[in-house]
Amino acid sequence: MPPHFLASCAPENNDVFTTTMLHGGSRISKLLQSRISLSFNFPHRFLFKFEFSSLFQAKGLNTLDEESVEFLPWLERKAGAKISSVLSIGKSPHGRSLFASENIQSGDCILKVPYSVQITPDNLLPKIKALLSDKIETISKLAVILLVDQKMDQDSRWGPYICCLPQHGEIHSTIFWSEYELDMIRQSSVYQETLNQKAKIEKDFAAVVPALQQFPDLESITLQDFMCAYFSVTSRAWESPKGLSLIPFTDFMNHDGVSKSIVLFDDDKKLSEVIADRNYAPGEEILINYGKLPNASLLLDFGFTLPYNIHDQVEIQLNIPYDDILHEKKLELLQHLMPKIKDAIGRNCSEDTFIIKEVRSPQGKGKGLPQALRAFARVLCCNSPQELSDLAMEAARIDGRLARRPLKDSQREFKAHQMLLSNITNSMQKYDAAIKSLALVNSPSTSNTFALRRQMALDLLTGELRVLRSASACLPVVDATRVREDSDIFHVSMLRRYRSDPTHVMPVEEIELYPDLSYEEEPVEILTLDSKVLRSRTIELVKVKWRHRGVEGATWERKEDMMK
C-alpha cells in the first residue's frame, strides 16, 4: 500500500490497563447472589446483563484452532493486560468457539476485555470519517473500519482479529444465498425480509463508496466485501456504554437458548467482563444467549437455525377485499385504531401482517393468536357502517384498542373465528407443500454448502408449520365449545370437582367473556422496571399487575407494548 495512505492509517497508542485495575471479583459475587436483572445507574459505571451458559459436547468439538493460536496473545499485548487464562479458541461445527481450558468455578471472571481493544466508530480514520455523511449508520461505519483495516496489510490495527472472522464461503445468512436457494424459503416471511436487507445493504454501500473512492487503495472494495463486513458487524456487535461495538474474543461465543450469567461493562475501569454462572470442566464450550429469537431471525441475522426452536413464530396476513363496499371505511378504522404490529426483534410490520407464536395453552397470556389478529378478523366481518361505528365507539370508551371484545352478533363472531381458521389452514397447506418440495430439490453443486442450507430451510419451515398447527388446533376448540344462546345444554365433562376451602371467597365481578370462555385482561399497576440487553439492542420491560390476577400473577411485558 502506498506510503502516503499508510502514514495516515498509523494507529494511536493504546491505553494500558494493568491486571490490578481490571480486578472486580467482590463486586461481581454480590451481583450474582442477588440475581438482579435491572440496569443499575452508579456514578461513572454502567452494568448491562447478558446471558450465557456452557454445554458439554463430548464428540470432539474442542479441537485446537491452529489458525487462531496466536490471536489471544496478540490481543493481550495490544490491551496491555491479561484477558483470559482459562479459555482457549477451538473449532466446533459452528466455527470458531471458546472452550474452558481448565476448571472454572461459579463466580469466576473468565475474561476481561478493555475498551481500548474494542472496535467502535471512534476508530474510523479521521480522513475517512471527514468524508462520510452524518447520515451513515453505526453498522456501516464499523463495516468500513474492518474493510479499511483489511487493506492495510502489515500496518493493520486489527489484522489478527479480522483474519479470525468468517469468510464469504463460511457465512450462511440468507443474504448470501443464491436465487435458487432462496426459492426454498419463499413461503416464509424470511424470503422478503432477505430481499429488503440486501436492498438496504446496497443502499448503504452506495452511500460510503464516494468516500472510499477518494483513496486509490480502497477503490477495489466491492459490494460483496461490504456485505461480508456488514454481516460481521450485525452478527457480532454488542450494545455497550460506548454504543455499538465489536468485542474481540468475546464474540467467539456461540448461541445457546438457556443461560444465567452476567457480562459487565464497567465505564470506570474501561473494560467488559464475563462471569461464570456455574462450575465448568476443561473441554466444555462456552455458549452465549443471543436472545429469545425465532429461527427466522437466527437465519437472517446470524446464519444458522436450531432443529427445534421454542421461540419460533410465523407471520400471516389478512387483507380487506377490494370489492368490499366498506373497504375504505374498514381501512381507515384499522389505520387509526389498530396498534402497529412488531416482530421478534422490534421491527414494524404492516397493518395486515400478524405474528403468531406457538399456542401451548389456550389460557397462556402472550402465547398464540394475538388479540390484534382477532380484532382484524372482527372488522373484516362487519357488514354495515353502523357496526364499524359501534366498534370505534367501544374502542373510545375502553382503552382505545379496536375490537378487543367479542362481537355482539354471535354469528358474526363465529364467522370471524372461521375466517382465521381458513387462513391458517391455507397457510399450513402451502408450508406442507414447500417442505415436501425440499426433498425433490437437487443440489446445483457438489459442495456441502447447499445441503447445509437446505437443512436450515427445513428447520425454518417445519418450525413455522408447527406454530400454525398449534394455532389451528386452538381455533376448533373455540368453535366446538361455543354454547349457543338458545341452548341450555352442557356436557358433564365441563364440570370439575371442587374441594371445599372456607377461606376461598369468590369476588363478584362482571367479566365479559369470549366464545371460548377466555377474557381480556386489563393492566392496573406497574410493579417494577427492567431492561433486557441483547447483542445489539436493549428491550425495556415492565412487570404488570393485572385486574383479575393477584401480585403473584404479574407478568413481564414490553414497555412499548404497554404504552399503546
N, C-alpha and C positions, 0 to 999 in steps of 0.2 A: 504494500500500500504506500502511496506517495508520502514523503516526509511531511508535507505541509498539512495533510489531514491528520496524520498520526500525532503531530505535535499538539493539535487542538483536542485530541482524544485522551491525552495523558491523564490517568486517574489522580484524584487528590488523595492526600494522606488520610488513612482511615483512623478513626478514633480507636484507642487501645483500651480494652477492658480487662481487668485482672480477675482471677478466679474469686478473690475475696469480694469484689464488687458485685459479682453475679450470684453470690450465695443468698438464698432466701428460704431455707428449709423450715424454720419455725413458723413463719407467716403462712406457708403452704399447708402445714399439718393442721393448723386450726381451721383453715378453709375447708379441707377435706372432711373434718369431723362434723362441721356444721351443716354440710350439704346445701349450702346457699347457692342458688342458681341465678340470683339477680346480678345486674351490673352495679358495681359499687363506685361511688364518687369520693375518692380520697384526694387530698392535695397532691398534685403532680403525679398521680398514679391512676392507671386505668386497668381494670380487670375484666376480661371477657371470657365467657365459658365456651369451650369446645369439648366435644365428647370423642373418646377413642377407647378401643379395647384391644385385646390380644387374643387371637385364636391359634391353637396349636395345630400345625399341619405337619403330619408325620411323613408324608410322601415326598421327601427330598426337595421341599420348597426353598430351604435355606442353602442354596448353592452360592458359592462365592462369585461376586461380580468383579471379575478381574479388571474390567474397563474402568471401574469406579474406585479401585482400591486406594488411589491417591487423592480422591475427592475430599474426604473428611480432613486429612492432614492439611491440605491446601486451604480449606475453609477456616480451620483453626489458626493457621498462620495469618490469614487475611484479617481475622477477627482479633487476633492478639489474645485469645483466651481459649480455654478448653470448652468444647461444645458438647461432647458426649464421650464417655469412656465405657458405656455399657451397651451401645448399639453398633451394628455393622450393616453395611449395604449388601444385600443379596438379591437373588432373582427368584421370582415366583411366576406362575402363569400369567400374572397381570403386569409383568415388567419389573422394574427396579422397586425394591421394597426394603423396609427396615426390620431387622431382627434383633432379638436380645442376644448379646454376645456373652453374657454372664448372668448370674442370678440377680433378679431385680425384686426389691421389696416394695410393698404397698406404701405409697407416700414418697418414694424416691423421685428425685428430679432426674429424668433420663436424658434431657437435652436442654441446652440454653443457647439461643441464637441472638447475638447482639444486633441492634438496629443497624449498626454500621455495615453489616453484610446482607441486609435485606434490600431488595430492589424496589424502589419507589419512583414515581415520576420525577422526584428531585434529582435522580441520577441521569436525566436527559442531558446530553451535551449542550452547553449554552448556545453554540452556533445553530444547532438544530432546533432547540427549544424556541429560539427567537423567530424561526421561520414557520413554526406550527401555529395554526389558528387557535384561538382560545376555545373554540367550539369542539376541538378534538377531545374525545373522551379519554378517561384514565386508562382503559384497557388498550386503546390504540397507542397511547404513549409508552406503556410498558412493552408492547409488542415492538415498537420502534427501537427501544433500548436493546432488546435482545437481538434484533436484526443488525443494528449498527455495530454492536459489540462483536457479533459473529464475524464481521468483515475486518476486524482489527488485528487478526492473526496473533502474533506474539505480544502485542500491546493490549490484548483483550483484558478487560477488568473482570469478566465473569466467564471466561472461556471454559474452565473445567466444569462449571455448573451447566452451561449451555450444551456441552458435549453429552451430559447425562440426560438431557431432555429427550423425549421420544421423537423419532424422525417421522417423515411423512408416511412411510410404509407401515409404521407401527401404531398409527392412530386410527381408531375405528369409529370416531364420531360420524354421524350421518352426513355432515357437511363434506366429508371426503369420499362418500360413496358415489359410485357411478350411477348413471341414469338407470341402468339395468338393475342394479342392486336396490336403488331407492324404490323401484316399482314393487318390490316385495312388501313394502310397508305402506303402500298407497292408501290402504283402508284406515290407517291410524292418522291422528292429527299431527304426528311427528313428521309426516311427509311434507305438509305445508309449512310447518314451523322450520324445517330444514331449508326449504327454498327461501323463506323470509330471512333466516340467519345468513345464508350465503349472499343474499342481496345486500344486507346491511354491511357485511364484511367488505364486499366490493365497493360500496359507497365510502366506507371509512378509508379503504386503501387509496381511492381516488383523492381523498382529502389530504393524505400525507405525501402522496407522490411529488407534488410540486416542491416540497421541502427537500426530499431525498434527491431530486434531480439537480439540486444545487451543488452536489458533491459527486464528481465523476465515479468515485469508488462505490457509490451506493446506487447508481443507475441500474445495475444488474439485478436488483431486488425485484422479484416477481410477485404476482398476486398469490401464487401458491406458497411462496416463502412467507408472505404476510399472514396467510391463513394458518400456517403451522404455528407461527409465533402468537397469533391471536388466540388460537386454541390453547396453547401452553399457559397463557395468562388466565383465560376464563376457567380452565380446569384446575389450576394450581394456586391461584392467588387467594389471599386471605384479607378479610376486613380487619384492619388494625387501627390503633390510635393515629397512625400517620396516613390513614386511608388505605386504599387497595395496594397490597404489596406482595411480592414473591418472597417466600422464606425458604432459602436453600436448605436442604437436608430434611426439614420438617415436612416438606411437600412430597417426600418419597413414600409417605404412609398411604396405604390403600384403604378402601372403604369397607366398613362393616356396619350392619344396621343396628347393632346394640352396643352401647358404650356408657361408661360413667367415669369420666375423668375431667381434668381441667388443663387448659392452656392459659397461661397468664401473660398479658402484655404489660410490662412494668415500665411506665414512662419515666420514672425516676431513675431507675438503673439502666434504662435504654436497652432492654432485652426482652425476649419471649422465652417462656419456659413450658415444658410439658411434664406433667406429673403422673406417675403410675398409680392406677387405682387398685391394683392387687399384685400379688406375687407372680413373677414370670420366670420361667426356666429358660436356659440357653436354647436357642433354636426356635423360639416362638415368634411369630410375625406380629408386629405392632400394626394394628388397623385402626384407622380413624373414621368417625361417623360424619359423612358429608351432610346428613340431614335426612328427614323423612321424605325421600324423593321417590317418585314412581319410576319405572323403567323408561318411560318416555323422556324424562329429564336426564336420567343417567346416560342413556344412549346418545342423546343430542349433545349434552354438555360435557360428558366425561368419556364417552366411547366404550361403554360396557353395559351389560344387563345382569340381573340376578335371575336364576331359574324360577324362583318363586318369591315375588316381592309383595309383602303385605301392604305396601303403600301404593300399589298400582291404582290407577284411575283411568277413566275414559271420557272423552268428550262426545256429546251427542248434540244434534241440532233440531230445533223445531222452527218451522217457518210459517208465517202468515200467508196463506194462498193469495195470489194476486187477484183472483176472481172473487175474493170475499168482498161483499158490498161494504163491509165495515173495516176493510184493510187499513185505510188511512187513520181512522179513529183508534183502532187497536194499536197500531204502530205508535201513534202519538202518546197514548196512555202508557205503553210499555217504556218508551224512551224517557218519560218524565218520572215514572214511579218505580220502575224496576231497578234494583241495585245492580251495579256493574259486577260481572262475574269474573273471578280471578282463578288462575290455575295454581298448581302446587308451589310455584316459586314467585307468585305475586303478579304475574303478567295479566293485563286486562284481556278478556275475551269479548267477542261481540255479544249483543243483547240476546241473540237467539242460540248461543252456544252455552252448554252447561256441563259442569264437571260432575261425574258420578263416581263415587267411591264404593268399595265393596260393602255390601249390606251384610253385616254379621249378626245384627239383632234388629228386629222391627222397632224396638224402643230405643236403640242406641243413638244418642244425640251426636250429630255431626257425622254420622255414617250413612252411606247410601244415597237415596234420592234427595237432592237439595230442595228446600221449600220453594225456592225461586223457580225451579222447574215445574213443580205442581202448579204454582201461580200462573206461569206462562200458559200451561195447558188449559187452565180455567178461563183465561182471557180468550184463547182461541175458540173455546166452546160457546162463548156468548153469541146470541143471535139478534140482539136488539141494542140500540143506543142506550136504552134505559138500563139494561143490565150492566153495560160498561160504566154508566154514570153512577150506578149503585156501588160498583167496585171502587171507583175513585173516591166516593163519599166515605165508604167504610175505611179506606186507607187513611183518609184525613182524620177520621175520628180516633183511630188507634195510634199506631206508631209510624204511619206514613208508608209502610210497606204494602205492596199491592197483592190482593187476592191470597192472603195467607190463611184465610179461614175457608171452610168448605162452602160451596155454592148452596144457596137456599133451595134451589131446584135439585132434588136428589138425582133425578135422571141426568141432568146436565153434569153433575159431579161424577156420576158413574161414567159418562161419556169421556170426561177428561182423563180418568184413570185408564180407560180403554185406549185412548189416543197415545198415552205414554207406553202402554204395553205393546201396542202395534209398532211404534217407533223403535223400541228396544228390541223386539223380536226381529224386525227387519235388519237392524244393525248386527244382531247375532248371526243371522244367516250369511251376511256379507263377510263377517270375520271368519266364520267357519269355512267358507269357500276360499278365502285368502290363505288360511292355514293349510288346507288340503293342497292348494296350488304350490306351496313351498316344496312339497315332496317331488313335484314334477319339474322344478326349476333346475336347469343344468348349469354347471359352472362354466363361465366363459374362459377360464384359465386353469392351469394346473396348480396354482398356489393354494395355500391353506386359508388365505385371506377371505375368499368368497365363502368357504364352508363356515368359518367363524362368524361372518356377518349374517349368513343365513340362519345360524343358530340364535343370534341376537334378535333377528326379526321374529323368529318363532317364540322366543321368550316374551317379546313385546306384545305380539298379537294374542298369545294364549293368556297372558295376564289380563289384558283388556277384555278378552272374551269372558274370562272368569268373573270379572266385575259386572259385565252385562247380564250374565246368567244369574248372579246373586240378586240383581235388581229385578229381573224378570220373575224370579221365584217369589219375591216380596209382593209384587203387584197382584197376582191372582189371589193371594191370601186376603188382600184388602177387599177384593170384589166378592170373594166367596163368603166372607164373614160379615158382609154388609147386611144389616137387618132392615127389611123393608118397613116403611112407615105403616102399611096396612096389615102388618103381621105381628102377632103376639107370641110367636112360637120361637123357642130356642132349644138348643141341644144340651143334654145333660153334661156333655164333655166341656161345656163352657163354665161349669161350676168348679170351685176349688175348695177343699176343706179348710175351715177356719179354726185355728186353735185360740181358745179364749185367752185374753190378756186384759185385765181390768185397767191397766194403765194406758191402753191403746184407745185414744179418743179421736174419732174421725171429725175433722173440721167440716162444717157445712159451707161449701163454696160452689158457686156456679161456674162450671168449666164447659166450654164449648168443644165438643169432640169432633174429630174427623170420622169418616165412614169406617176406618179401621180401628176406631176407639182410641186413637192417639190424640194428643192435643198440642197446641202451640205454647211453648214456654215463654215467659217474659222475664227479662233481667230486672232485678230490683236493687242490686248493690254491687259495687266493685270492691272486692276484699283486699286485693294486693296486686302489684305490678311485677312484671318480669321481662327479661329480654332473652331471646333465643338467638345466639350468634352462630351463623353458618360460615362457610368458607368465604363467601363474597357479599354477604348481606346480613342485616340484623332484623329480626322479627320481634316487634313489640307485642307482649301478651298481657292479658288481664285475667284475674281469677274472678269469675262471675257467680254471684248467688242468684238462684232462680226462684220465682214466686212459689212454685209448687214443690220445691225441694228445700231441705234444710241446708245448713252450712256444710254438712258432710256431703251433700250432693253438688257442691260448687264445682265448676269446670273451668279449664283454661281455654280462652278464646283469643283470636287475633284482635288486637286493639282497633285496627282499622275496620274490621267487620262489625264490632260493637258500636262504632260511631256512626254507622249508616242510618 
